[in-house]
Amino acid sequence: MGTSNIDLYGATIGFSGRLRISGWTADTDLATRLRALRKLSDETKNHDLERDLYIEERKAERGIVLTQYWREGANGWRVFTYCLWIVVMGTYWVLSDYGRSFVRPIVALVLSVFAFYWIYVGALETPKAEYVPDFKNAVRAYAIANAVPFVGSLTLEKEVKTTLLCGGRADLAVPGGTFVCTPVPPPSLPFQLITIGQSIFSAICVFFAGLALRNYFKLR
């Protein structure tokens, strides 16, 4: 029977090892079988299943490689770097289902705005009570703008950034409830690190969303 007669559409592939933990195994034969199925999927032009099988191969390799390291007595640094790679894979799964979902990274990006808003509020100097509304509005604007990678924070007005940095050091209240301070203090190290962290996270989410769309519409 030729491979053209094999219909794998709608098929799902999963595996577990001796410990019955889904996605983990130390059996090298299983990786070989997954590779054979992936070749079959390629021959039948079932590209979605082929991509899924490739992901399952990478997942199977986690337990296989760690088991080999254990048996060979690999040095600690080598094991640590590989464990770090497993963490990266886990993050990739959580944020985009291994590049198969563009909804996950978009939802994560939206939720990150609320999370970083509260992180900024906790890290920045709290202003006097009469300036709290302006301060929170400025933090909210900054969190939203910084969710746009690379250029978002550049679109903020100078007054917004001044409000963030001045906090409770207002020297002069002006009509409308806003305030200024002199001199404007430099950003604190925690604030800078949080800003960098949000920028990186936002860039990753946008990249994963674009990657998922590319994977879906990619021509083979």
C-alpha positions, 0 to 999 in steps of 0.5 A, spaced: 500 500 500 502 506 498 503 512 502 498 516 498 493 512 501 494 513 508 489 518 511 492 522 517 488 528 518 485 529 524 490 525 528 493 527 534 500 524 537 502 523 544 506 519 549 508 518 556 514 514 559 515 509 564 512 514 570 506 515 566 508 523 565 505 526 559 510 528 554 516 525 558 520 519 556 527 516 556 526 511 551 530 513 545 526 508 540 520 513 541 523 518 538 525 514 532 518 512 531 516 519 532 521 521 526 518 515 522 511 518 523 514 525 521 517 522 515 510 519 513 506 526 514 511 529 510 510 524 504 503 525 505 503 532 505 500 533 512 504 539 514 500 540 520 501 533 523 508 534 521 509 540 525 506 537 531 510 531 530 516 535 530 514 538 537 513 531 540 520 529 538 523 535 541 519 534 547 521 527 547 528 529 547 528 532 554 527 526 558 532 522 553 538 527 553 537 528 561 537 521 562 543 520 558 547 526 562 545 522 568 548 515 566 554 519 563 555 523 569 555 530 565 558 536 569 553 540 572 554 546 568 552 542 562 546 539 565 544 546 568 544 549 561 540 544 558 535 545 564 535 552 562 533 550 555 527 546 558 525 552 561 525 556 555 521 550 551 516 551 557 515 558 556 514 557 549 509 552 550 505 557 555 505 563 551 504 560 544 503 553 544 510 552 541 508 557 535 501 554 534 497 559 537 497 567 536 491 568 541 495 566 547 501 571 546 496 576 545 492 575 551 499 574 555 500 581 552 494 584 554 494 581 561 501 584 562 499 591 562 495 590 568 501 586 571 506 591 570 501 597 572 501 594 579 509 593 579 510 600 577 506 602 582 509 598 587 516 600 585 515 608 584 515 613 589 508 614 592 506 621 591 502 626 596 495 624 596 492 630 592 497 627 586 495 620 586 490 620 581 495 624 576 500 619 578 496 613 577 494 615 570 501 616 568 503 609 570 497 606 566 499 610 560 506 608 561 504 601 562 500 601 556 505 605 551 511 600 554 507 594 551 508 596 544 515 594 543 521 599 542 517 605 540 511 605 545 514 609 551 517 614 546 510 616 544 509 619 551 509 626 553 514 629 557 509 631 563 507 623 563 514 621 564 515 627 569 509 625 573 512 618 574 519 620 576 517 626 581 512 622 585 512 625 592 517 630 590 512 635 587 515 642 589 509 646 585 502 645 583 499 648 577 492 649 575 489 642 573 491 638 578 498 636 575 505 638 578 512 639 576 518 638 580 525 641 580 530 638 578 527 631 575 530 625 579 533 620 574 529 613 574 531 609 579 534 602 578 528 598 579 524 602 575 529 601 569 529 594 570 522 593 570 521 597 564 526 593 560 523 587 563 516 589 560 519 591 553 522 584 552 516 581 554 512 585 550 517 583 544 517 576 545 509 576 545 509 580 539 514 575 536 510 569 538 504 572 535 507 573 528 510 566 528 504 563 529 501 566 524 507 565 519 506 558 521 499 557 519 500 560 513 506 558 511 507 555 504 510 548 503 
